[in-house]
Amino acid sequence: MIAHDDTMNESTVTDAHPVTLHVYLGYRDASSALDWLQRAFGFEVTMQFPDEQGGLAHAKLRLGDAAIVVFSDHDGYDYPARKGDTVGHGVYLSVPEVADVDTVFTTAMAAGATEIWKPEASEWNYRCRVSDPEGREWTFGTHRPGKSANSGNWSDN
């Protein structure tokens, strides 16, 4: 159980599952982003709620055990410019096999992604990176963060 103070409702904390991490992303055209994320990466939309401005208040997408939240950016958030080959942050999804990295790169490029890194091996990973139509960076690799890169061949992690 996660530690909490006495003001937290006991029903909001549970031992039913470990801590998980989920990313939320605002898109200027969230409806198009949902379609693109499905075509490019294979995400499945599991839930969506419209907002009062014709966009999306909240949409959930799943790919394997990974889940993200997408919403409409009606406020015009600022996004960092690329410096070198990256903006310095993005979403990383670990996949089981080298072939999965190659496949997602091919489907993302066919869907109109911008190439940042072609699939290739590094010292600890086999990965690729692309940006989506609104500039979010997506990296797919075989390394599972949290596992030691020294726990064997990186392609087995």
Secondary structure, 3 states (H helix, E strand, C coil): CCCCCCCCCHHHCCCCCCCCCCEEEEECCHHHHHHHHHHHHCCEEEEEEECCCCCEEEEEEEECCEEEEEEECCCCCCCCCCECCECCCCEEEECCCHHHHHHHHHHHHHCCCEEEEEEEECCCCEEEEEECCCCCEEEEECCCCCCCCCCCCHHHC
